[in-house]
């Protein structure tokens, strides 16, 4: 698990620069969880993060996932450092 300050910056970097795929997300009152993985080039991931189908895929995949945790409000807090 990695804590991130602003997922709107971190997720595009991981998906664009490093080729990871956002598999799923969970949103709670004060924080959100994002799960990313490297998908084989032959596999096409079409599930919508946050959907029941994406939840099932996430918890049954045999691959390794990266979990990002974002505490809501930290993206606007100049004193918050990751």
LOLOFI-787122 format. One record per residue: x, y, z of N, C-alpha, C in turn. Coordinates in pm, 1 decimal, decimal comma. Example, Ala and Ser with C-alpha at 12.3 -4.5 7.8 and 13.67 -1.06 7.14 Angstrom:
REM residues 2
     neast    nnorth       nup    caeast   canorth      caup     ceast    cnorth       cup
    1319,0    -569,0     780,0    1230,0    -450,0     780,0    1320,0    -330,0     780,0
    1285,0    -225,0     708,0    1367,0    -106,0     714,0    1290,0       3,0     787,0
***
This chain:
REM residues 82
     neast    nnorth       nup    caeast   canorth      caup     ceast    cnorth       cup
      83,9    -116,6       0,0       0,0       0,0       0,0      88,4     122,9       0,0
      51,4     217,8     -84,0     118,2     347,3     -87,7      14,6     455,4     -62,9
      48,5     550,9      19,3     -40,0     664,6      43,9      -8,2     771,1     -60,3
    -111,3     827,2    -122,2     -92,3     930,1    -223,9    -165,3    1057,1    -184,1
    -108,1    1168,5    -220,9    -166,0    1298,4    -189,4    -279,8    1332,4    -284,6
    -261,1    1305,7    -414,4    -360,3    1344,2    -514,4    -371,3    1235,5    -621,4
    -475,2    1152,1    -614,3    -488,3    1044,3    -712,3    -508,3    1094,2    -855,1
    -557,5    1216,5    -872,7    -576,6    1268,5   -1008,1    -442,8    1296,2   -1076,4
    -335,6    1301,0    -999,3    -200,8    1315,8   -1053,3    -131,2    1180,2   -1059,1
    -141,0    1103,6    -951,6     -68,0     977,6    -939,2    -117,7     870,1   -1035,0
    -249,5     853,5   -1045,6    -302,8     745,4   -1129,6    -268,6     765,9   -1276,8
    -286,5     885,4   -1334,2    -245,2     903,1   -1474,3     -95,5     878,4   -1496,1
     -14,1     911,3   -1397,6     129,4     884,7   -1412,1     156,2     734,8   -1415,7
      93,2     660,7   -1326,3     115,3     516,0   -1322,0      57,0     445,3   -1443,7
     -55,9     492,0   -1492,7    -116,3     427,8   -1609,7     -48,4     471,8   -1739,5
     -12,6     598,2   -1747,8      48,8     649,7   -1870,3     196,0     618,9   -1882,1
     271,2     654,1   -1780,1     416,3     639,9   -1785,1     462,2     495,4   -1761,7
     391,0     423,3   -1675,6     435,1     289,3   -1638,7     345,2     178,2   -1692,3
     241,0     213,8   -1764,6     157,8     114,4   -1831,0      69,3      31,4   -1739,4
      46,2      78,4   -1618,4     -39,7       3,9   -1527,0    -186,3      28,6   -1563,3
    -273,7     -56,6   -1512,7    -417,3     -46,3   -1537,0    -488,9     -29,0   -1404,2
    -580,5      66,6   -1398,0    -663,0      83,6   -1279,6    -769,4     -25,0   -1282,1
    -759,0    -119,9   -1189,6    -851,9    -232,0   -1185,0    -979,0    -198,9   -1108,9
    -963,5    -132,8    -994,7   -1078,1    -114,3    -907,3   -1054,7       2,9    -813,9
   -1164,6      47,3    -752,1   -1156,6     154,1    -652,7   -1269,2     135,9    -552,6
   -1242,2     178,5    -432,2   -1341,6     180,0    -325,1   -1339,7     320,2    -265,3
   -1457,0     381,2    -250,9   -1467,4     514,8    -194,6   -1541,3     508,7     -61,2
   -1481,7     567,9      40,1   -1539,8     576,3     172,8   -1554,0     724,1     208,7
   -1612,1     753,7     323,5   -1635,3     893,0     362,5   -1507,6     976,6     364,4
   -1401,2     923,2     423,0   -1281,1    1004,4     442,2   -1159,5     958,4     361,6
   -1172,7     848,3     289,2   -1059,5     801,3     209,2   -1109,1     716,1      93,6
   -1021,0     696,2      -5,2   -1048,0     609,7    -120,1    -930,4     516,2    -139,7
    -958,9     398,2    -191,5    -857,4     299,2    -224,4    -860,7     275,2    -374,6
    -743,6     268,1    -435,3    -730,2     242,9    -578,0    -637,5     123,8    -594,1
    -672,3      32,5    -685,1    -592,9     -87,5    -708,3    -549,9     -90,4    -854,1
    -418,5     -99,7    -875,0    -361,8    -101,5   -1009,4    -277,6    -225,9   -1028,3
    -259,1    -264,9   -1153,7    -175,2    -379,9   -1185,9    -121,9    -365,6   -1327,1
     -19,6    -440,0   -1355,7      29,6    -452,6   -1492,5     -45,1    -569,3   -1555,8
    -109,3    -542,7   -1666,4    -189,0    -642,9   -1737,0    -109,9    -690,5   -1858,9
    -117,5    -819,8   -1885,9     -50,4    -872,9   -2005,3    -102,4    -802,5   -2129,7
     -14,3    -783,3   -2226,2     -53,1    -716,3   -2350,1    -166,2    -790,0   -2420,2
    -172,5    -921,8   -2403,2    -276,6   -1001,0   -2469,2    -411,2    -991,7   -2396,7
    -412,5    -936,0   -2275,7    -535,3    -925,1   -2197,6    -589,8    -783,1   -2207,5
    -717,2    -771,1   -2232,2    -782,3    -639,8   -2241,0    -875,0    -626,0   -2121,1
    -852,9    -523,8   -2040,8    -933,3    -501,6   -1920,8   -1041,1    -399,3   -1952,7
   -1167,8    -439,1   -1944,6   -1278,0    -350,7   -1983,0   -1375,4    -323,5   -1868,7
   -1344,8    -371,7   -1748,5   -1436,0    -351,5   -1636,0   -1425,7    -208,4   -1583,7
   -1532,6    -159,5   -1526,8   -1536,1     -24,3   -1471,8   -1493,2     -28,7   -1325,3
   -1383,6      40,7   -1289,4   -1341,8      44,3   -1149,4   -1456,7      91,5   -1060,1
   -1477,6      20,1    -950,4   -1585,8      52,3    -858,3   -1710,6     -31,8    -880,4
   -1715,5    -104,7    -991,3   -1831,7    -189,8   -1019,5   -1819,7    -323,4    -947,3
   -1931,6    -392,1    -933,4   -1929,2    -524,4    -870,0   -1841,3    -620,9    -947,3
   -1841,2    -610,2   -1079,2   -1757,7    -697,9   -1161,5   -1609,1    -671,7   -1135,6
   -1573,2    -543,4   -1122,8   -1432,8    -508,7   -1094,3   -1393,8    -556,9    -954,9
   -1484,9    -546,1    -858,2   -1456,8    -597,1    -723,3   -1427,6    -747,0    -729,4
   -1511,0    -821,6    -801,4   -1489,9    -967,0    -811,9   -1356,4    -997,4    -878,3
   -1324,9    -926,5    -986,2   -1197,8    -949,7   -1055,7   -1080,2    -923,6    -962,2
   -1085,8    -810,3    -891,8    -976,0    -773,1    -802,6    -948,6    -882,0    -700,2
   -1051,5    -932,7    -635,3   -1032,0   -1026,7    -525,3   -1013,0   -1170,2    -570,7
   -1020,7   -1195,6    -702,3    -996,1   -1331,4    -751,2    -876,3   -1339,1    -845,5
    -815,6   -1225,7    -878,1    -701,6   -1227,6    -969,1    -582,2   -1296,8    -903,9
    -505,8   -1364,7    -985,7    -385,1   -1430,0    -933,2    -263,3   -1338,9    -943,5
    -281,8   -1221,9   -1002,8    -171,6   -1128,1   -1019,4    -145,5   -1044,7    -895,2
     -41,6    -964,5    -903,7      -3,3    -874,4    -794,7     -63,3    -737,2    -822,4
    -120,5    -675,5    -719,5    -177,8    -542,6    -736,5    -109,6    -442,5    -644,7
    -112,8    -318,5    -686,4     -62,4    -207,5    -607,0    -183,0    -134,0    -551,4
    -186,4    -114,5    -419,6    -296,0     -43,1    -355,7    -250,6      98,4    -322,4
    -328,5     196,1    -366,4    -305,2     335,6    -332,0    -414,4     380,1    -236,0
    -376,7     450,3    -131,2    -473,2     505,9     -36,5    -465,7     657,5     -43,3
    -582,4     719,7     -57,9    -589,7     865,2     -61,8    -682,8     912,5      49,1
    -628,9     990,8     142,2    -710,0    1053,7     245,4    -767,3    1181,6     187,1
    -899,3    1190,2     180,6    -966,0    1304,5     117,5    -922,1    1436,1     181,6
    -895,1    1533,3      97,5    -854,7    1665,8     142,8    -704,9    1688,9     139,0
    -625,9    1582,7     133,6    -480,3    1600,9     134,9    -429,7    1667,1       7,2
    -505,6    1654,3    -101,9    -461,7    1715,2    -227,8    -458,7    1867,2    -218,7
    -529,8    1924,1    -120,7    -533,7    2069,6    -102,2    -455,1    2116,2      19,8
    -384,3    2026,2      83,7    -312,5    2058,3     208,3    -163,2    2071,4     176,8
    -112,7    2194,3     174,5      27,5    2217,4     138,1     125,0    2160,5     241,6
      77,6    2134,7     363,0     167,0    2078,9     465,1     172,1    1927,3     462,2
      83,4    1864,5     384,5      79,4    1717,3     376,9     187,0    1667,8     283,1
     269,7    1577,6     332,0     375,8    1519,1     249,8     364,6    1368,8     252,1
     390,5    1309,2     139,3     385,9    1163,9     126,9     526,3    1110,3     131,7
***
